[in-house]
Amino acid sequence: MPNSLKYLIAGAACLLSAGCEKPVTTPDPMWAVNVGGDQYVGVDGTVYAPDSSITGGIVATLSGVKGSQDAHLYETYREGDVEVSRSMANGVYDITLHFAEPDDVPGGTRVFDTIVEGNTVIDDLDVMASRDGKVRSGLAVTIPGVRIDDGELNIEFKATAEEPILSAVAVRAKQPPSSAWRLTHSDEFDYEGAPRSSMWSADLWPARVVNDEDQAYTNNPRNLRVEDGHLIIEAHKEDLDNAKYTSARIHTLGKVDLLYGRIEVRAKLPRGKGTWPAIWMLPSAPFRYATKCEEGDTWQGSADCDAWPNSGEIDIMEHVGYEMGHVHGTVHNEAYYWAKWEQRKGRIILDDVDRAFHVYAMEWTPERIDVLVDDTLYFTYVNENEGWRSWPYDHPFHLILNIAVGGQWGRAGGGIDDTIFPQKMVVDYVRFFERSNPSNEGDQ
């Protein structure tokens, strides 16, 4: 049962019982509102109340929303001088805000700041640009660890250009880590030299193999090594095999493959325009749902083989250096990916990804995929039970760690800043888990 429904049932039972009273020091487990609209239950079980505690702006409607399993949330919104004010128990909360650009406008037309509890948490948000230049596409942004000390949540927006917009708000009390998982494999990097061969393999590629990336991938210790208790993936500005940059990409294919479970990677990321680090997963049998290629074909980066996206991809963490404070979680499949304006993704705001370690995690069951940072849930993708086109996540995947340089997304913020190199992704540990009390997951 989703946590939000448990909270709803528990709350109803409390109201029906005599003398039930919630202490003011206990954070509310959940509050959510569908701005400008009616009550709505999200695909993950979140109950969004009708518009309340929202003031200002003009209520408007939007049709043809893409990019979200909760399109209904974006079909109403407020535009203008919008403010959120609601009494809430003191505590620490994670806040998710939903937006969708309603107008066919170029990037830079609508830009605004988001201010929570008096602190600017998102600078110069351009909703349309944040959804890859696609209007009417749902954007969910999570701000973790918001502390309320005065018994009231306050959110406001300050326009830089045009009027701010808001489609929905979800507020969750900070939850303790789950104890439902049992460790099965890990690399704590408590050795020196090359990554352990029993767990990792390195891709040795020239530039442009996938995503028009600018680097060559090597296994040179300059780019890939274990030292001082950490895995180091390091990108350099240097010429090799017609590339002007070098980096590393390693994976667990055939060594640690996962069908359902949890993965944790504790890491510190590089910084600077042109860097594109990722912690992600690809299918270990990539041709499982391919329809126009054959076993053995080159499939990564191929326009002639549809193994990708048909057989799926899960991005636990992606980051582009031109937008330092934003971390992304995404799934790709044939039904929902960028070419159809239907990419399913979420983002979380972290202001210290290059200075501090964070635990980037994914939990995967036959019913859903959750993506988290430091146990803050910020993206959920739910199995719609409509077949492989939307749920190819029924067969084993493997883990990949890499830093790309440039590429289609890495260069999107204005190219590559050559003055930043070298840049590292520093990994403290990688851990794989299965459920402590597995049910019928293996039968799927």
N, C-alpha and C positions, 0 to 999 in steps of 0.2 A: 504494500500500500504506500503511495507517495506520502512523504512527510507532511505536505500541506493538507492532505485529507485527514491524516491523523490529528493534526492540530485543530482542524475544523470540527472533527468528531469530539475531541477532548473538550474543546471550548463549549460545544453544545451541551455536553454532559455536565459541565461545570455550571452553566446557566440554569439547568434544570434542577440542580441539587440545592438544598437549603444552605444559606450562609456561605456560598462559594465566593471567595474574594481573592483576586490575584495581587500578590505583593508588588508594590510600585518599583521595587529594585530588580524584578525579573524581566529581562528583555522580552518583548513580544516576539514570538517565533516567526511570524510572517505577517506582512501587510502589503497588499498590492492593489492597484487601481487601474482600470481601463479608462484612460483620460478621454473625456468627451463621450464615452460609450456606456454600454450596459454591462451587466455581470458576465464574466467569461471565465471558463476553466481551461487553462493552458494544457498543451499536450503532456507536460511534465507533472500535471496535477495542481499547479499553482492556481489559486482562486483569486481572480481579479474582480474587485468590487466595482460597482458603478461609480462614475466620476464623483468624487468627494474630496474634501481637503485640498482641492486644486482651485486656484483663483486666477483671474486675469486672462487676457487673450480672448480669442474668438474661437468657438467650437466649429470645426469643419470636418468634412468627410473625404475619404480617399478610396478609390477602387483600383483593382488590378495590382495589388501588392504582391511582390515576389520576395524570394530570399529568406523566408521564414516558415516554419511549421505552424506558427501562430499568426497567420496573416490577419485574422480578425482584429488583433490588438492594434494594428496600424490603420484600420479603416475609419477610425475617428481620432482626432487630435485637437490640441489647442495651439494657436499661433498668436504670438504677441508677448505681452508683459506677463508671462506665466510664473506663478509661484506655488510651491508646495509647502503646506504648514500643517503638521499633525502632532497631536500629543502622543508621545511614546515613552515607554519606560527607559530609564537610563541604561546604557550598555553599549556594546560594540556591534555594528551592523555592516552587512554587505548590501550595497544598493545597486540595482540594475535599472538603467534608464533605456527606454525604447524610442527610436526616432525613425522617420521615413521622409525623405524629401518629396513633397507633393508636386513641385513645379518643374517643368523642363527648362532648367537653368544651367549655365556653366559653373564649374567649380569657382569658389570665391564669391558667389552671389549671396549666399546665406551663411554667415559665420557668427558663432557666439560662444561665450564662455559658460561653463556650468559651475555654480558656487553652492557648496554643501556645508552647512554649519559655519558659514562665514569664510570658508576656504575655497579658493579656486581649484577644482579638481580636474577639469578638462579645459585646456586653453584652445581657443580658436577652433572649435569643432565645426567642420564642414561636412554635414551628413552625406551629401551626394558624393563628394570626393572620397569619403571614408568607405563608401560602397562602390568603389572602383568606377565612379562616374555614372552610376546607374540610379536614376530617380525611381521613386515608388518601390524601394527595396529596403526591407527591414534592417535596422541597425540596433544591436543590443550592446550597451557599454556598461561594464560593472566597475564600481568603485569599492574596493575592499576596505574593511577596518575603519569605518566611520564611527567615531565615538560621540554619543549623545550624553551630555551631563546636565542639561537644564530641563529635561522632560519633554522636549519638543524637537521634532525633525523639521528643518527648514532647508528648502532647495530653491534656488532662483537662477535665472539665466540673464546674461548681459550681452546685448547685441553688439557686434562689430560691424556687421553688414546685414541689412534686412531684419526680419523678425525671427526670434527663436521659435522652435516648435517642440512639442512633446506629445508622444503617443501613449506611453504607459510607464508606470513605476512599480518596482517590486523591491521590498525591503525584507531582508532575512537576518535574524539574529545570528551572530557568529556561533557556529556549531563545533563541538569537539570532533577530533578525527574518528573515523569509523574503525571499529575493531573487528570487522567482518572478514578480514583478509589474512591469509597465511603466506609467508614468504616461501618462494620456490627456487628462485635463482637471483643472484646478485653479483655485481662487481663493485667492490669497495675501493678499488685502485690502491691497494695496500702493497704495491710492488713498484719496481722501476723498469723502464724500457718501453717496449712495444705493448699495445693492448693485448690482453690474454687471447691467444688464438683459439682456445676452446669455446670462446663466446663471440669473438669479433672477427669480421673480415673487412678489408678495405677495398673500396672501389678505386681503380686507377684509370682515370678518364681524362681526355683532353677537354678543352673548353667547348661550350655550345651543345653538349650531349642532350641536356634537358633545360627547359625554361630560358634558353639563350644565355645561360650563365657564363660569366667572363673568366672564371678560374679553371685551372687544371687541378684535378684531384690526385694527390700522391700519398705514399706511405712513408715519405721521408721524415725522420725524427724532427726536422725543422717544423713540419706541419702536424705531426701526429706522434704523441708520446705520453707516457705515464711518468709523472714525477711528483715528489713531495705529497703523495697521497691523492693526487688528482689526475684525471684524464685531461690532456690539453689538445684541443684542436685549434690550430693557429693559421691564420691567413696572412700571406705576405704579398707585397708588391715586388714581383720579380718575373722575368721572362722564362717560360718553359713550354715547349711544344706548341708554339704559336699563341700561347696565352700570356697575358701580362700580369697574372696573379696566380698564386698557388694556395691550396687549402687541403682539407681532408674530409672524407665522408666514409663512415664505418657503419656496419650493420650486423644483425644477428641471424641472418637467413640461414636456415638449416642447422642452426646451433641452439638458438632459443627462439622458438616460434610459439605464438600465443593465440589460443581461441578462447576468448572471454577471460576476464581477470582485471588486475590493476597493475599499472606501471608507474613508478616514481623515478624521476631524474632530478637530482639536486644540482643546480647549475648556476653559474654566473655568465652573463652574455657579453659579447663584444659591443662596441659602440661605434657610431660614425656612419655617415652617408655612404651607401653602397654595400654594407654588410647585411647578410640575410641568413642568420642561424636558424636551425630547425631541429626539433625533436619530434619524430613522426614515424608512421607505420605504412608499409605497403604489403599487399597480399603475397604470401609465400608461394602460392600457385597462381601467378598473375593471369593465366589464360582461362581461369575457371568460367568467367562470364563473357569472354571475348566472342564476338560474332563475325569478325572479318580478318582474323589473323590465325596463324597456326603455331602450335607448340614449337618453340625454338626461335621464333621471329624476334627481332629487336623490337621491344615494345615501349621502353621508356623514351620519351621524346619523339615517338613515331606518329606521323600523320596518317599512316596506312594501316595501323593496328589499333583496335579500340579496347585492348586489355585494360588500359587506363582511359577513361575512368570506370569502365564497366565493373571491374573486379574490386574497386574501392580504394580509398586512401583515408587515413585518420591522422590529422595533424594535432599533436599534443601541445606543441608550442611552435609558433613562427613569430619572427620579429624582424622588422626592417629598420635599419639604423637611421633613416631620415625621420622616423616617428618614434623617438626613443621611449616614450612613456607607455606605449601600447603593445600588448602581447595578444596574440590571436590563437584561437582554437577552431578547427574547421574539419568538416568531412566532405569528401568528394565521392560522387557516384553518378551513374548514367542519368538518373532522373534530375539530380540537383547538383549542377556545377556551374562554374563561372560563364561558360559559353552560352548557357541558357538563362543567364541573369538570375539563377536560382541557387547560388552558393549558400550553403548552410554554415554559419559561423557565428562566433561571439568574440568579444574583446574585453580585456581587463586592463585597468590603468595601474601601472607600477612605476614609480619614479626613480627606482634605484637598481634596475636590472643588471647594469654593468658594474655596480659597486657592492652588491649583496647577493648571496645565494638565495634562491627560491626553489621550492619543490614543485616541479611541473608534473602533473599526474593525469591519468586517464583511468576511468572505470568502465568496463565493457561487459554487458550481459546480453542475453538474447533479446531483451526488451529495449535497451537503450545504451547510449554512449554518453558519459559525463566527462567533461574536461574541467580540471581544477588547478589552482595555484595556491599553495600553502593551505590546502583544504577549503578554499573558497570556490564554490561551484559557480562557474560563469557561462558555461555552454552545455546544453543538452540536446542530443539528437535522438528521437524516439523511433523505434521500428513501427512503420505504418502497416506492416503485414500485407504488403502489396507486391511482394516478390523481389527478385534480385536487383531490379533497376533502382529501387530506393533503399534496399537493404542487402548489399552484397557482403555484409559483415557476419557471415555464417561459416567462415573457414579461417584457417590460421593466417596471422599476419606476423611480420617481424619488425624490429625496431631499427631506426636509422638516426644517426647523429651527424650533423654536418654544419659547416659554414659555407654558404655560397657567397660569391662576390658579384655584385651587379645582377645580371639576369633581368627578366621582365619586371619583376616586382622590386628587386633591390635598386634598380636604376630609376624607378618611377618618381622618386622624390627629387630628381635633378641630377642624376649621374652618380659617379663614384668619386669620393674625396680621397685622392692619393696621399694626402698628408697624414692620414690616420693610422697607417700600417706600421708594424704588425698589429693584428687584433686577435684575441683569444676567446674561445668558449671554454670555460673551466668547469669540469664535471666532478662533483664530489662522490656521487654514487649513482648506480642504476640498479633498480630492484623490480623484480617481477613477483606478483602475488596471484594466488587463486582464492576463491571463497573458502572461508573456514568450514562452512557447512554447505557444500555445493548441493544443488537440487538436481534438475534434469538438464543442466546447461549442455552437457556433452551429447545429448540426444538430438540437438537441433540440427 
